[in-house]
Amino acid sequence: MPQINQEELPISFPLRLNAELNREFTRISVTTRINKSKLARLAIEKIINEVDSIGITNLTNKLYEISK
């Protein structure tokens, strides 16, 4: 029987969204025909890449400006 590396197994965690964000997330999922799990992974990867490229301080400043 093959060995399974525990670090390579996918994990799941609860993602809590407010009603408006959930509606938008669902709309984008339906419109693009990309399931929500894939969309969430893409969004997380994008944030990680931005942190790696511009730094956490610059990213949080950018996100703060967007949220005003």
One Martini backbone bead per residue (centre of mass of N, CA, C, O) as a GRO file, in nm:
protein
   68
    1MET     BB    1   0.096   0.037   0.023
    2PRO     BB    2   0.087   0.360  -0.011
    3GLN     BB    3   0.220   0.647   0.091
    4ILE     BB    4   0.098   0.927   0.283
    5ASN     BB    5   0.141   1.263   0.276
    6GLN     BB    6   0.010   1.481   0.497
    7GLU     BB    7   0.114   1.759   0.364
    8GLU     BB    8  -0.051   1.693   0.073
    9LEU     BB    9  -0.315   1.724   0.189
   10PRO     BB   10  -0.603   1.851   0.182
   11ILE     BB   11  -0.776   2.123   0.321
   12SER     BB   12  -1.021   2.245   0.552
   13PHE     BB   13  -1.226   2.547   0.605
   14PRO     BB   14  -1.397   2.789   0.734
   15LEU     BB   15  -1.599   3.035   0.554
   16ARG     BB   16  -1.686   3.363   0.637
   17LEU     BB   17  -1.965   3.543   0.505
   18ASN     BB   18  -2.129   3.785   0.413
   19ALA     BB   19  -2.405   3.836   0.228
   20GLU     BB   20  -2.280   4.015   0.005
   21LEU     BB   21  -2.027   3.843  -0.053
   22ASN     BB   22  -2.182   3.586  -0.122
   23ARG     BB   23  -2.334   3.693  -0.366
   24GLU     BB   24  -2.082   3.765  -0.533
   25PHE     BB   25  -1.948   3.488  -0.525
   26THR     BB   26  -2.184   3.340  -0.661
   27ARG     BB   27  -2.199   3.507  -0.919
   28ILE     BB   28  -1.914   3.442  -1.018
   29SER     BB   29  -1.943   3.135  -1.020
   30VAL     BB   30  -2.178   3.124  -1.222
   31THR     BB   31  -2.059   3.297  -1.455
   32THR     BB   32  -1.774   3.121  -1.474
   33ARG     BB   33  -1.794   2.817  -1.374
   34ILE     BB   34  -1.655   2.841  -1.090
   35ASN     BB   35  -1.587   2.709  -0.817
   36LYS     BB   36  -1.549   2.815  -0.495
   37SER     BB   37  -1.288   2.668  -0.428
   38LYS     BB   38  -1.124   2.778  -0.665
   39LEU     BB   39  -1.166   3.079  -0.609
   40ALA     BB   40  -1.037   3.078  -0.330
   41ARG     BB   41  -0.759   2.979  -0.417
   42LEU     BB   42  -0.700   3.213  -0.611
   43ALA     BB   43  -0.720   3.440  -0.398
   44ILE     BB   44  -0.501   3.335  -0.208
   45GLU     BB   45  -0.272   3.331  -0.416
   46LYS     BB   46  -0.281   3.633  -0.476
   47ILE     BB   47  -0.212   3.735  -0.194
   48ILE     BB   48   0.056   3.587  -0.164
   49ASN     BB   49   0.193   3.717  -0.411
   50GLU     BB   50   0.169   4.008  -0.306
   51VAL     BB   51   0.332   3.974  -0.051
   52ASP     BB   52   0.591   3.878  -0.200
   53SER     BB   53   0.616   4.143  -0.390
   54ILE     BB   54   0.520   4.405  -0.177
   55GLY     BB   55   0.427   4.334   0.092
   56ILE     BB   56   0.239   4.362   0.375
   57THR     BB   57   0.224   4.667   0.415
   58ASN     BB   58   0.139   4.747   0.128
   59LEU     BB   59  -0.114   4.569   0.118
   60THR     BB   60  -0.266   4.687   0.362
   61ASN     BB   61  -0.276   4.972   0.251
   62LYS     BB   62  -0.432   4.900  -0.007
   63LEU     BB   63  -0.679   4.771   0.136
   64TYR     BB   64  -0.755   5.022   0.298
   65GLU     BB   65  -0.814   5.208   0.054
   66ILE     BB   66  -1.042   5.028  -0.069
   67SER     BB   67  -1.233   5.028   0.204
   68LYS     BB   68  -1.325   5.344   0.207
   0.00000   0.00000   0.00000
